[in-house]
Amino acid sequence: MTAVVQTEGLTKFYGKRRGLQDLDLEIQPGEVFGYLGPNGAGKTTTIRLLLDVIRPTSGRAVVLGLDPRDSRARARIGYLPGELAVEGREKAGAYLEFMAAVRGGPSRRRIEELAERLEADLSARMGELSKGNKQKIGLIQAFMHEPELLILDEPTSGLDPLVQQEFLAMVREVRREGRSVLMSSHVLAEVEHVSDRVGIVRSGRLVAVEDVAALRERAVRKVEFHFDAPVPREAFENLPGVRDLVVEGANLRCTIDGRPDALIKAAARFTVVHMVSSEPDLEEIFLTYYSEEEHGDEEAGHVRARA
Ligand SMILES: Nc1ncnc2c1ncn2[C@@H]1O[C@H](COP(=O)(O)OP(=O)(O)OP(=O)(O)O)[C@@H](O)[C@H]1O
């Protein structure tokens, strides 16, 4: 199967400042790839290199089997920039119809259908749109011509929760049709339910690529048990993956690193009245990777993308 995105040693320096270094990444047809990292990590740099907005210092990228400089690649991609640079008195609907005409495809009906789903106001003037509404117009122009590959820079930023859900449904539809999505985010929670794999980029380097299911297993999560009577601490000490254990009477709190199986089996020897397990969040996952590096695991900084 030919990858829709393939990079080898892709590197961009802005003068002496590292934007991105040695990126090896493959995204397959029908795959949704979440590209995660804190501010300044290199997400936008990667996306701009794939779209030929900027040129690499070294290394190469192939997008849909073509060099990013080839204009035929661009026509088959839907792109949402981090900040859609459109101003002026033109109405959003007119702007989208213009973009549709340039691409020789989508009908007014298709634009209206997407606008309805995202609750976008097509009669608003581009220069007067709020950040969230501008984001919706940007998403419509990225999705409307049903491109083979969608490259979305922070697509969920500025969207309210209901619109975010609709956007995620649109991403799932794209995947069902065998098309691909690369989307960046600061927040794992915003992409984990639709991404097949996520890559974590930090200080210009890809530090990990994981199946979302595997990432969840590795993530640290907080767990609480409430029992019907006090429980002995010894019953929960030294269980694999259990950390920060606190037992106070009938209540137990801890964090779990990996599978909760051993803890669940220990707890099942008593009567559990109530249990709370929090979703792992990105910050904790980042901390896991940071601590790997601190422990001298040099490999953590050089993990290669697994296809
Ligand atoms: N045009 C530029 N000139 C100089 N340095 C730049 C330029 N664009 C990006 N950088 C630097 O490259 C690094 C990566 O930036 P990039 O914008 O790719 O990060 P990001 O992950 O997209 O961050 P954010 O989430 O804040 O958008 C940062 O250190 C940034 O300061």
The ligand as an SDF file (V2000), in Angstrom:
LIG
                    3D

 31 33  0  0  0  0  0  0  0  0999 V2000
    8.9590   31.7190   10.6690 N   0  0  0  0  0  0  0  0  0  0  0  0
    9.7070   31.3400   11.7130 C   0  0  0  0  0  0  0  0  0  0  0  0
   10.8690   31.9460   12.0040 N   0  0  0  0  0  0  0  0  0  0  0  0
   11.6420   31.5400   13.0430 C   0  0  0  0  0  0  0  0  0  0  0  0
   11.3090   30.5380   13.8780 N   0  0  0  0  0  0  0  0  0  0  0  0
   10.1580   29.9070   13.6600 C   0  0  0  0  0  0  0  0  0  0  0  0
    9.2820   30.2610   12.5670 C   0  0  0  0  0  0  0  0  0  0  0  0
    8.2020   29.4430   12.6040 N   0  0  0  0  0  0  0  0  0  0  0  0
    8.4020   28.6170   13.6510 C   0  0  0  0  0  0  0  0  0  0  0  0
    9.5520   28.8900   14.2860 N   0  0  0  0  0  0  0  0  0  0  0  0
   10.1110   28.1840   15.4550 C   0  0  0  0  0  0  0  0  0  0  0  0
   10.1300   26.7870   15.1760 O   0  0  0  0  0  0  0  0  0  0  0  0
    9.7090   26.0330   16.3090 C   0  0  0  0  0  0  0  0  0  0  0  0
    8.5120   25.1670   15.9370 C   0  0  0  0  0  0  0  0  0  0  0  0
    7.3910   26.0350   15.7110 O   0  0  0  0  0  0  0  0  0  0  0  0
    5.9830   25.5290   15.1660 P   0  0  0  0  0  0  0  0  0  0  0  0
    5.1790   26.7460   14.8360 O   0  0  0  0  0  0  0  0  0  0  0  0
    6.1890   24.5330   14.1010 O   0  0  0  0  0  0  0  0  0  0  0  0
    5.3940   24.8290   16.4550 O   0  0  0  0  0  0  0  0  0  0  0  0
    3.9200   24.3070   16.7560 P   0  0  0  0  0  0  0  0  0  0  0  0
    4.0900   22.9460   17.3180 O   0  0  0  0  0  0  0  0  0  0  0  0
    3.0650   24.4510   15.5590 O   0  0  0  0  0  0  0  0  0  0  0  0
    3.4430   25.2810   17.8890 O   0  0  0  0  0  0  0  0  0  0  0  0
    2.0040   25.9890   18.1540 P   0  0  0  0  0  0  0  0  0  0  0  0
    1.2040   24.9360   18.8030 O   0  0  0  0  0  0  0  0  0  0  0  0
    2.3740   27.0900   19.0640 O   0  0  0  0  0  0  0  0  0  0  0  0
    1.4650   26.4210   16.8380 O   0  0  0  0  0  0  0  0  0  0  0  0
    9.4570   27.0440   17.4050 C   0  0  0  0  0  0  0  0  0  0  0  0
   10.6280   27.1370   18.1870 O   0  0  0  0  0  0  0  0  0  0  0  0
    9.2040   28.3310   16.6670 C   0  0  0  0  0  0  0  0  0  0  0  0
    9.5880   29.4340   17.4420 O   0  0  0  0  0  0  0  0  0  0  0  0
  1  2  1  0
  2  3  1  0
  2  7  2  0
  3  4  2  0
  4  5  1  0
  5  6  2  0
  6  7  1  0
  6 10  1  0
  7  8  1  0
  8  9  2  0
  9 10  1  0
 10 11  1  0
 11 12  1  0
 11 30  1  0
 12 13  1  0
 13 14  1  0
 13 28  1  0
 14 15  1  0
 15 16  1  0
 16 17  2  0
 16 18  1  0
 16 19  1  0
 19 20  1  0
 20 21  2  0
 20 22  1  0
 20 23  1  0
 23 24  1  0
 24 25  2  0
 24 26  1  0
 24 27  1  0
 28 29  1  0
 28 30  1  0
 30 31  1  0
M  END
$$$$
